[in-house]
Amino acid sequence: MIVDSHCHLNYGSMMEDIDGVMQRAHDAGVGSMLAINARLSEYDDVLGIAEKYDNVFCTVGSHPHEAENEPGILAEDLIRRAQPKKVIGIGETGLDYYYEYAPKDLQEANFRAHIAASRELQLPLIVHARDADDDCARIMREEMEKGAYPAVIHCFTASQAFADAALDMGCSISISGIVTFNSAKALQETVKTIPLDRLLIETDAPYLAPVPKRGKPNEPAYVKHTAEFLSNLLNIPYEELARITTDNFFNLFTEAKRPDQP
């Protein structure tokens, strides 16, 4: 089986056809999914999906794009919402300077609040970093000095230097369908340097569908195409890559139960 470690099941066409999405994921060999909360205002919807399906888990968090709409988040806000058993991570959170939909200071304040919640609960932090490598690494290091917390850099597209910094802090790195794009040669080379025991795979659905589905709405079933591409890129049999990345997911997200666990 494989795991989609990052998807937005409460968005658009997936929400409208959620049972179909689940069936197609099952048919593709996707055994578990992590539904990501990107707006606190949508937390109840995300949690509801996770509680409906045994093989779906979820997070609580607010995307950096939402920092102006959801400013002043406190760690206590996140900790309180993280109590249900299906909530196994904090985020997504981080910094996005590409669009700058929210002021940098508000993004940073929310980011630090998420890190504090992750540290307190020891639930993995799901980090979004775009065009903000230096500040993201700096903040994460500063917060690590206050106490360690588990983390994953999701949908990694950044520099080799940021990958090295994240790995040095003990983070995992999750690869999306972007790695299958013809324009992603630099990313493909960086992926080859990621230790196999730190590697996760994701869709970020409904965004960023991998080749050969590029241009279509993404969904968890398509994580198989990313896994197949990585299998070839890393010269690892598909079944072995699936086993490794699945084990990595459950080793990081320790509150998640495998489908075959009681």
C-alpha positions as CSV (number, residue, x, y, z in Angstrom):
1,M,0.0,0.0,0.0
2,I,1.0,3.7,-0.3
3,V,0.0,6.7,1.7
4,D,-1.0,10.2,0.5
5,S,0.6,12.2,3.2
6,H,-1.0,15.5,2.2
7,C,-4.4,16.2,0.5
8,H,-7.3,18.7,0.9
9,L,-10.3,16.4,0.8
10,N,-12.7,19.2,1.7
11,Y,-12.1,21.2,-1.5
12,G,-14.2,21.4,-4.6
13,S,-14.9,18.3,-6.7
14,M,-13.4,16.0,-4.1
15,M,-15.9,17.1,-1.4
16,E,-18.7,16.6,-3.9
17,D,-17.6,13.1,-4.8
18,I,-15.9,12.0,-1.6
19,D,-17.1,8.4,-1.7
20,G,-15.9,8.1,-5.3
21,V,-12.5,9.7,-4.3
22,M,-12.2,7.1,-1.5
23,Q,-13.0,4.2,-3.9
24,R,-10.6,5.3,-6.6
25,A,-7.8,5.7,-3.9
26,H,-8.5,2.2,-2.7
27,D,-8.4,0.8,-6.2
28,A,-5.0,2.5,-6.7
29,G,-3.6,0.9,-3.6
30,V,-3.7,4.0,-1.4
31,G,-4.2,2.6,2.1
32,S,-4.3,5.9,4.1
33,M,-4.6,9.6,3.6
34,L,-3.9,12.7,5.7
35,A,-6.5,15.4,5.1
36,I,-4.9,18.8,5.8
37,N,-6.7,21.7,7.5
38,A,-5.7,25.0,5.8
39,R,-8.2,27.3,7.4
40,L,-9.4,27.0,11.0
41,S,-12.8,28.1,9.7
42,E,-12.9,24.7,7.8
43,Y,-11.6,22.6,10.7
44,D,-15.0,21.0,11.4
45,D,-15.4,19.9,7.7
46,V,-11.9,18.3,7.6
47,L,-12.4,16.5,10.9
48,G,-15.8,15.3,9.8
49,I,-14.2,13.6,6.7
50,A,-11.5,12.0,8.9
51,E,-14.1,10.7,11.3
52,K,-16.2,9.3,8.5
53,Y,-13.5,7.1,7.0
54,D,-11.3,4.7,9.0
55,N,-8.2,5.2,6.8
56,V,-8.3,9.1,6.8
57,F,-6.5,11.2,9.4
58,C,-6.4,14.9,9.6
59,T,-4.5,18.0,11.0
60,V,-5.4,21.3,12.5
61,G,-3.9,24.5,11.2
62,S,-4.0,27.7,9.1
63,H,-2.1,28.1,5.9
64,P,0.3,31.1,5.7
65,H,-2.0,32.6,3.0
66,E,-4.7,32.9,5.7
67,A,-2.6,34.8,8.2
68,E,-4.4,38.0,7.5
69,N,-7.8,36.4,7.6
70,E,-7.0,34.3,10.7
71,P,-4.4,36.4,12.6
72,G,-3.3,36.0,16.2
73,I,-3.6,32.2,16.4
74,L,-2.5,30.9,19.7
75,A,-0.9,27.6,20.4
76,E,-3.8,27.0,22.8
77,D,-6.3,27.4,20.0
78,L,-4.6,24.6,18.1
79,I,-4.0,22.3,21.1
80,R,-7.6,22.4,22.0
81,R,-8.7,21.4,18.5
82,A,-6.1,18.7,18.3
83,Q,-7.7,16.5,21.0
84,P,-9.8,14.2,18.7
85,K,-8.0,11.0,18.0
86,K,-8.1,11.5,14.2
87,V,-6.1,14.7,14.5
88,I,-2.4,13.6,14.1
89,G,-0.6,16.7,13.0
90,I,-0.3,20.5,13.2
91,G,-0.6,22.6,10.1
92,E,-0.2,23.3,7.4
93,T,1.7,26.3,8.4
94,G,4.8,28.1,7.4
95,L,5.8,31.0,5.1
96,D,4.8,31.9,1.6
97,Y,6.6,34.9,0.1
98,Y,5.7,34.0,-3.5
99,Y,2.2,35.5,-3.4
100,E,2.4,37.4,-0.1
101,Y,-1.3,37.2,0.4
102,A,-0.6,38.0,4.1
103,P,2.0,40.3,5.7
104,K,5.2,38.5,6.7
105,D,5.0,39.4,10.3
106,L,1.5,37.8,10.6
107,Q,2.7,34.7,8.8
108,E,5.7,34.4,11.2
109,A,3.5,34.9,14.3
110,N,1.1,32.1,13.2
111,F,4.0,29.9,12.2
112,R,5.6,30.2,15.7
113,A,2.2,29.4,17.3
114,H,1.9,26.2,15.3
115,I,5.4,25.2,16.2
116,A,4.6,25.7,19.9
117,A,1.6,23.5,19.6
118,S,3.6,20.9,17.8
119,R,6.3,21.0,20.5
120,E,3.7,20.7,23.3
121,L,1.8,17.8,21.8
122,Q,4.7,16.2,19.9
123,L,2.5,16.0,16.8
124,P,4.3,16.5,13.5
125,L,4.4,20.0,12.1
126,I,3.4,20.2,8.4
127,V,5.5,23.0,6.9
128,H,4.7,25.0,3.8
129,A,7.7,27.0,2.5
130,R,7.7,28.9,-0.8
131,D,10.3,31.5,-1.7
132,A,11.0,31.8,2.0
133,D,13.8,29.3,2.6
134,D,16.1,31.4,4.8
135,D,13.4,32.8,7.1
136,C,11.7,29.4,7.4
137,A,15.0,27.7,8.3
138,R,15.9,30.5,10.7
139,I,12.5,30.3,12.5
140,M,12.5,26.6,12.7
141,R,16.1,26.6,14.2
142,E,15.2,29.3,16.7
143,E,12.2,27.3,17.8
144,M,14.2,24.0,17.9
145,E,16.4,25.7,20.5
146,K,13.3,26.0,22.8
147,G,12.6,22.2,22.5
148,A,12.5,19.7,19.7
149,Y,9.4,19.0,17.6
150,P,8.8,16.6,14.7
151,A,8.2,18.1,11.3
152,V,7.8,17.5,7.6
153,I,8.4,19.9,4.7
154,H,5.5,19.3,2.5
155,C,5.4,19.6,-1.3
156,F,9.1,20.2,-1.3
157,T,10.3,22.4,-4.3
158,A,13.0,24.4,-2.6
159,S,16.8,24.5,-2.8
160,Q,19.3,21.9,-1.9
161,A,20.5,24.1,0.9
162,F,17.0,24.2,2.4
163,A,16.7,20.4,2.0
164,D,20.0,20.0,3.9
165,A,18.9,22.4,6.6
166,A,15.6,20.6,7.1
167,L,17.3,17.2,7.2
168,D,19.9,18.6,9.7
169,M,16.9,19.5,12.0
170,G,15.6,16.0,11.7
171,C,12.7,16.8,9.4
172,S,11.1,14.6,6.8
173,I,10.6,15.8,3.3
174,S,7.4,15.1,1.3
175,I,7.5,15.0,-2.5
176,S,4.4,15.9,-4.7
177,G,3.6,15.4,-8.3
178,I,5.7,18.4,-9.2
179,V,8.7,16.0,-9.3
180,T,7.2,14.4,-12.5
181,F,7.2,17.7,-14.4
182,N,9.7,18.2,-17.2
183,S,10.7,21.5,-15.7
184,A,11.6,19.9,-12.3
185,K,15.1,18.7,-13.1
186,A,16.7,20.5,-10.2
187,L,14.1,19.1,-7.8
188,Q,14.7,15.6,-9.2
189,E,18.4,15.9,-8.4
190,T,17.7,17.1,-4.8
191,V,15.3,14.2,-4.3
192,K,18.2,11.8,-4.9
193,T,20.0,13.3,-1.9
194,I,17.1,12.7,0.6
195,P,17.8,9.7,2.9
196,L,15.2,7.1,2.1
197,D,14.1,7.0,5.8
198,R,13.0,10.7,5.6
199,L,11.0,10.4,2.3
200,L,7.2,10.8,2.1
201,I,4.9,11.2,-0.9
202,E,1.8,13.3,-1.4
203,T,-0.7,14.7,-3.9
204,D,-1.5,18.1,-2.3
205,A,-4.8,17.4,-4.1
206,P,-6.8,18.9,-5.7
207,Y,-3.7,20.8,-6.9
208,L,-0.6,19.7,-8.8
209,A,-1.7,16.6,-10.5
210,P,1.3,14.5,-11.6
211,V,2.2,13.4,-15.1
212,P,0.2,11.8,-16.8
213,K,-2.8,13.5,-15.1
214,R,-1.3,17.0,-15.2
215,G,-3.9,19.7,-15.9
216,K,-6.7,17.7,-14.3
217,P,-8.0,18.1,-10.7
218,N,-5.7,16.0,-8.5
219,E,-6.9,13.3,-6.1
220,P,-5.3,10.8,-3.7
221,A,-5.4,8.0,-6.2
222,Y,-2.9,9.9,-8.3
223,V,-0.2,9.6,-5.7
224,K,0.6,6.3,-7.3
225,H,1.9,8.1,-10.4
226,T,4.3,10.1,-8.2
227,A,5.4,6.9,-6.5
228,E,6.1,5.2,-9.8
229,F,8.1,8.2,-11.0
230,L,10.2,8.2,-7.8
231,S,10.7,4.4,-8.1
232,N,12.3,4.9,-11.5
233,L,14.2,8.1,-10.4
234,L,15.7,6.4,-7.4
235,N,16.1,3.0,-9.1
236,I,14.1,1.3,-6.4
237,P,11.4,-1.3,-7.1
238,Y,7.9,0.2,-6.7
239,E,6.9,-2.2,-4.0
240,E,10.0,-1.3,-2.0
241,L,9.4,2.5,-2.4
242,A,5.8,2.0,-1.3
243,R,6.9,0.0,1.8
244,I,9.5,2.6,2.7
245,T,7.4,5.7,2.3
246,T,4.4,4.0,4.1
247,D,6.7,3.0,7.0
248,N,8.1,6.5,7.1
249,F,4.6,8.0,7.4
250,F,3.6,5.9,10.3
251,N,6.9,6.3,12.0
252,L,6.5,10.1,11.8
253,F,2.8,10.3,12.5
254,T,2.8,8.0,15.5
255,E,-0.8,8.7,16.4
256,A,-2.0,7.2,13.1
257,K,-2.9,3.5,13.1
258,R,-2.2,1.4,10.1
259,P,-5.2,-0.1,8.4
260,D,-4.3,-3.5,9.7
261,Q,-3.9,-2.4,13.3
262,P,-6.8,-3.1,15.8
